[in-house]
């Protein structure tokens, strides 16, 4: 699956567009665009035509009433009942507004969704790659805004390159696949905290104590556990 972490422990971590995010937005687009097209027909064709036919039948009912032809009046009233009630001017106007607004708005929404989830966010060799941004070494990261991370899974990574270029990369584990985005976030935070074993290196747990244990460099030191 494309929505999983790379299987190579030393390779890049790649986050592509979240499947759930895109699918739900595609469904929303189809619903909104389809309703807009339906409203075009109802507002400009179907309902005005319905009202014209309603008025025609109603005039026949009135003529039968004036002529005192009860049988014709009953028949035309039944035809009018089957035809359905007359659509109000408000309903027709509302459908016309929806017809003019929804199709273009749904297309704009689709374009926004495709743009906001375009490409991939990748972490490799302590460098962050994101659509619309240059490669950002971890050393160029100036700040990570984590205020929305615990609640919404959104973090903003502010960077400033030696070339003078700066910007802000959004890590969103809803728009992009969650496991790799969370992995990238954890790795960056570990780096900024000065962790000597970055998470992207995926050092086995058994090696971490040997690398950090102070007793490894002092073999003659008394063993506190034997006291």
LUMZAMI-274019 format. One record per residue (C-alpha): residue number from 0; z negated, x negated, y. Coordinates in Angstrom, 1 decimal, decimal comma. Last residue first. Example, Ala and Ser with C-alpha at 12.3 -4.5 7.8 and 13.67 -1.06 7.14 Angstrom:
BEGIN
+-----+--------+--------+--------+
! pos !     pz !     px !     py !
+-----+--------+--------+--------+
!   1 !   -7,1 !  -13,7 !   -1,1 !
!   0 !   -7,8 !  -12,3 !   -4,5 !
+-----+--------+--------+--------+
end
This chain:
BEGIN
+-----+--------+--------+--------+
! pos !     pz !     px !     py !
+-----+--------+--------+--------+
! 226 !  -46,8 !  -25,7 !   -2,1 !
! 225 !  -43,9 !  -25,7 !   -4,6 !
! 224 !  -41,7 !  -23,5 !   -2,4 !
! 223 !  -42,2 !  -25,8 !    0,6 !
! 222 !  -40,4 !  -28,6 !   -1,2 !
! 221 !  -41,4 !  -31,8 !    0,5 !
! 220 !  -38,6 !  -33,6 !    2,4 !
! 219 !  -37,1 !  -36,5 !    0,4 !
! 218 !  -33,7 !  -34,7 !   -0,1 !
! 217 !  -33,3 !  -34,2 !    3,7 !
! 216 !  -29,7 !  -33,3 !    4,4 !
! 215 !  -29,5 !  -30,4 !    1,8 !
! 214 !  -32,9 !  -29,2 !    3,0 !
! 213 !  -31,4 !  -27,9 !    6,2 !
! 212 !  -29,4 !  -25,3 !    4,3 !
! 211 !  -26,2 !  -24,4 !    6,2 !
! 210 !  -23,4 !  -25,6 !    4,0 !
! 209 !  -25,2 !  -25,2 !    0,7 !
! 208 !  -26,4 !  -21,7 !    1,7 !
! 207 !  -22,8 !  -20,6 !    2,5 !
! 206 !  -21,1 !  -21,8 !   -0,7 !
! 205 !  -22,5 !  -19,1 !   -3,0 !
! 204 !  -21,4 !  -16,4 !   -0,6 !
! 203 !  -17,8 !  -17,4 !   -1,0 !
! 202 !  -16,1 !  -18,4 !    2,3 !
! 201 !  -13,7 !  -15,6 !    3,4 !
! 200 !  -12,0 !  -17,8 !    6,0 !
! 199 !  -11,4 !  -14,7 !    8,1 !
! 198 !  -15,2 !  -14,3 !    8,3 !
! 197 !  -15,6 !  -17,4 !   10,3 !
! 196 !  -18,1 !  -19,9 !    8,8 !
! 195 !  -19,6 !  -21,8 !   11,7 !
! 194 !  -20,7 !  -18,6 !   13,4 !
! 193 !  -20,8 !  -19,2 !   17,1 !
! 192 !  -21,5 !  -15,7 !   18,2 !
! 191 !  -18,0 !  -15,4 !   19,6 !
! 190 !  -16,6 !  -16,4 !   16,2 !
! 189 !  -18,6 !  -13,8 !   14,4 !
! 188 !  -17,5 !  -11,1 !   16,9 !
! 187 !  -13,9 !  -12,1 !   16,4 !
! 186 !  -14,2 !  -12,0 !   12,6 !
! 185 !  -16,0 !   -8,6 !   12,6 !
! 184 !  -13,3 !   -7,1 !   14,8 !
! 183 !  -10,5 !   -8,5 !   12,6 !
! 182 !  -12,1 !   -7,1 !    9,5 !
! 181 !  -12,7 !   -3,7 !   11,1 !
! 180 !   -9,0 !   -3,6 !   12,1 !
! 179 !   -8,1 !   -4,7 !    8,5 !
! 178 !  -10,2 !   -1,9 !    6,9 !
! 177 !   -9,4 !    0,8 !    9,5 !
! 176 !   -5,6 !    1,1 !    9,5 !
! 175 !   -4,3 !    1,4 !   13,1 !
! 174 !   -4,7 !    4,4 !   15,4 !
! 173 !   -8,1 !    5,2 !   13,9 !
! 172 !   -9,5 !    1,7 !   13,7 !
! 171 !   -8,7 !    1,0 !   17,3 !
! 170 !   -8,7 !   -2,5 !   18,6 !
! 169 !   -7,3 !   -2,5 !   22,1 !
! 168 !   -6,0 !   -5,8 !   23,5 !
! 167 !   -6,7 !   -6,6 !   27,2 !
! 166 !   -4,8 !   -9,0 !   29,4 !
! 165 !   -4,5 !  -12,4 !   30,9 !
! 164 !   -1,8 !  -14,9 !   31,6 !
! 163 !   -2,9 !  -18,0 !   33,5 !
! 162 !   -1,0 !  -20,4 !   31,3 !
! 161 !   -4,4 !  -21,4 !   29,8 !
! 160 !   -4,8 !  -17,9 !   28,4 !
! 159 !   -7,3 !  -15,3 !   29,5 !
! 158 !   -8,4 !  -12,6 !   27,1 !
! 157 !  -10,2 !   -9,3 !   27,1 !
! 156 !  -10,7 !   -7,6 !   23,7 !
! 155 !  -11,4 !   -3,9 !   24,0 !
! 154 !  -13,1 !   -2,2 !   21,0 !
! 153 !  -12,6 !    1,2 !   19,5 !
! 152 !  -14,2 !    2,5 !   16,3 !
! 151 !  -15,3 !    5,7 !   17,8 !
! 150 !  -19,1 !    5,8 !   17,8 !
! 149 !  -20,0 !    2,3 !   16,7 !
! 148 !  -17,1 !    0,7 !   18,6 !
! 147 !  -17,2 !    2,6 !   21,8 !
! 146 !  -19,5 !    0,2 !   23,8 !
! 145 !  -18,0 !   -2,9 !   22,1 !
! 144 !  -16,2 !   -4,4 !   25,1 !
! 143 !  -15,2 !   -7,9 !   23,9 !
! 142 !  -15,1 !  -10,6 !   26,5 !
! 141 !  -13,4 !  -13,9 !   27,4 !
! 140 !  -11,1 !  -14,4 !   24,4 !
! 139 !   -9,1 !  -17,6 !   25,0 !
! 138 !  -10,9 !  -19,6 !   22,3 !
! 137 !  -10,0 !  -16,9 !   19,8 !
! 136 !   -6,3 !  -17,9 !   20,3 !
! 135 !   -4,2 !  -15,0 !   21,7 !
! 134 !   -0,6 !  -14,8 !   20,7 !
! 133 !    1,2 !  -13,1 !   23,6 !
! 132 !    0,7 !   -9,4 !   24,1 !
! 131 !    3,0 !   -6,3 !   23,9 !
! 130 !    2,2 !   -5,7 !   20,3 !
! 129 !   -0,8 !   -7,6 !   19,1 !
! 128 !   -1,4 !  -11,1 !   17,6 !
! 127 !   -4,9 !  -12,6 !   17,4 !
! 126 !   -5,3 !  -16,3 !   16,6 !
! 125 !   -8,1 !  -17,7 !   14,5 !
! 124 !   -5,6 !  -19,0 !   12,0 !
! 123 !   -4,2 !  -15,6 !   11,5 !
! 122 !   -5,1 !  -12,1 !   12,8 !
! 121 !   -2,5 !   -9,4 !   13,0 !
! 120 !   -2,1 !   -6,1 !   14,8 !
! 119 !    1,1 !   -4,4 !   13,8 !
! 118 !    4,2 !   -2,9 !   15,2 !
! 117 !    3,9 !    0,4 !   17,1 !
! 116 !    0,8 !    2,6 !   17,0 !
! 115 !    0,6 !    3,3 !   20,8 !
! 114 !    4,4 !    3,4 !   21,1 !
! 113 !    5,0 !    5,8 !   18,3 !
! 112 !    2,2 !    8,1 !   19,4 !
! 111 !    3,4 !    8,0 !   23,0 !
! 110 !    7,0 !    8,8 !   22,0 !
! 109 !    5,7 !   11,7 !   19,9 !
! 108 !    3,7 !   13,0 !   22,8 !
! 107 !    6,7 !   12,8 !   25,1 !
! 106 !    8,8 !   14,7 !   22,6 !
! 105 !    6,0 !   17,4 !   22,4 !
! 104 !    5,9 !   17,6 !   26,2 !
! 103 !    9,7 !   18,0 !   26,4 !
! 102 !    9,7 !   20,8 !   23,8 !
! 101 !    6,5 !   22,5 !   25,0 !
! 100 !    7,2 !   23,1 !   28,7 !
!  99 !   10,4 !   25,1 !   29,1 !
!  98 !    9,8 !   27,3 !   26,2 !
!  97 !    6,1 !   27,7 !   27,1 !
!  96 !    7,1 !   28,9 !   30,5 !
!  95 !    9,7 !   31,3 !   29,1 !
!  94 !    7,2 !   32,6 !   26,6 !
!  93 !    4,7 !   33,3 !   29,3 !
!  92 !    7,3 !   35,1 !   31,4 !
!  91 !    8,2 !   37,4 !   28,5 !
!  90 !    4,6 !   38,1 !   27,7 !
!  89 !    3,8 !   38,8 !   31,4 !
!  88 !    6,8 !   41,1 !   31,8 !
!  87 !    5,4 !   43,2 !   29,0 !
!  86 !    7,2 !   43,8 !   25,7 !
!  85 !    8,0 !   47,4 !   24,9 !
!  84 !    6,4 !   48,7 !   21,8 !
!  83 !    8,2 !   48,8 !   18,4 !
!  82 !   11,6 !   49,9 !   17,2 !
!  81 !   10,0 !   52,1 !   14,6 !
!  80 !    8,2 !   54,1 !   17,2 !
!  79 !   11,3 !   54,5 !   19,3 !
!  78 !   13,3 !   55,8 !   16,3 !
!  77 !   10,5 !   58,3 !   15,6 !
!  76 !   10,7 !   59,4 !   19,3 !
!  75 !   14,4 !   59,7 !   18,9 !
!  74 !   14,1 !   62,1 !   16,0 !
!  73 !   11,3 !   64,1 !   17,6 !
!  72 !   13,3 !   64,6 !   20,8 !
!  71 !   16,5 !   65,4 !   18,8 !
!  70 !   14,5 !   68,1 !   17,0 !
!  69 !   12,9 !   69,4 !   20,1 !
!  68 !   16,1 !   69,9 !   22,1 !
!  67 !   14,7 !   71,3 !   25,3 !
!  66 !   17,5 !   69,6 !   27,3 !
!  65 !   15,0 !   67,8 !   29,5 !
!  64 !   13,1 !   66,6 !   26,5 !
!  63 !   16,3 !   65,5 !   24,7 !
!  62 !   17,3 !   63,5 !   27,8 !
!  61 !   13,9 !   61,9 !   28,0 !
!  60 !   14,0 !   60,8 !   24,4 !
!  59 !   17,5 !   59,5 !   24,9 !
!  58 !   16,3 !   57,5 !   27,9 !
!  57 !   13,5 !   56,0 !   25,7 !
!  56 !   16,1 !   54,9 !   23,2 !
!  55 !   18,0 !   52,9 !   25,8 !
!  54 !   14,8 !   51,5 !   27,4 !
!  53 !   13,7 !   50,2 !   24,0 !
!  52 !   17,1 !   48,7 !   23,4 !
!  51 !   16,9 !   46,8 !   26,7 !
!  50 !   13,3 !   45,8 !   25,9 !
!  49 !   14,3 !   44,3 !   22,6 !
!  48 !   17,1 !   42,4 !   24,2 !
!  47 !   14,7 !   41,0 !   26,8 !
!  46 !   12,4 !   40,1 !   23,8 !
!  45 !   14,9 !   38,3 !   21,7 !
!  44 !   17,0 !   36,4 !   24,2 !
!  43 !   15,3 !   34,4 !   27,0 !
!  42 !   11,6 !   34,6 !   26,2 !
!  41 !   11,8 !   35,2 !   22,4 !
!  40 !   14,6 !   32,7 !   21,8 !
!  39 !   13,1 !   30,0 !   24,0 !
!  38 !    9,7 !   30,7 !   22,6 !
!  37 !   10,9 !   29,9 !   19,1 !
!  36 !   12,1 !   26,5 !   20,4 !
!  35 !    8,7 !   25,9 !   22,0 !
!  34 !    6,9 !   26,9 !   18,8 !
!  33 !    9,1 !   24,5 !   16,8 !
!  32 !    8,3 !   21,6 !   19,2 !
!  31 !    4,6 !   22,3 !   19,1 !
!  30 !    4,4 !   22,7 !   15,3 !
!  29 !    6,8 !   19,7 !   14,6 !
!  28 !    5,0 !   17,5 !   17,0 !
!  27 !    1,5 !   18,4 !   15,7 !
!  26 !    2,7 !   17,6 !   12,2 !
!  25 !    4,0 !   14,3 !   13,3 !
!  24 !    0,7 !   13,6 !   15,0 !
!  23 !   -1,2 !   14,4 !   11,8 !
!  22 !    1,0 !   12,1 !    9,8 !
!  21 !    0,7 !    9,2 !   12,3 !
!  20 !   -3,0 !    9,1 !   12,5 !
!  19 !   -3,5 !    9,7 !    8,8 !
!  18 !   -1,2 !    6,8 !    7,9 !
!  17 !   -2,8 !    4,4 !   10,3 !
!  16 !   -0,2 !    2,1 !   12,0 !
!  15 !   -0,4 !   -1,4 !   10,6 !
!  14 !   -3,3 !   -3,8 !   10,4 !
!  13 !   -2,6 !   -7,3 !    9,1 !
!  12 !   -5,1 !  -10,0 !    8,1 !
!  11 !   -3,4 !  -13,3 !    7,7 !
!  10 !   -3,6 !  -15,5 !    4,6 !
!   9 !   -6,5 !  -17,5 !    3,2 !
!   8 !   -7,8 !  -14,7 !    1,0 !
!   7 !   -4,3 !  -13,6 !    0,0 !
!   6 !   -4,5 !  -10,0 !   -1,0 !
!   5 !   -3,8 !   -8,8 !    2,5 !
!   4 !   -6,0 !   -6,0 !    3,6 !
!   3 !   -4,8 !   -2,5 !    2,8 !
!   2 !   -2,8 !    0,1 !    4,7 !
!   1 !    0,6 !   -1,2 !    3,6 !
!   0 !    0,0 !    0,0 !    0,0 !
+-----+--------+--------+--------+
end
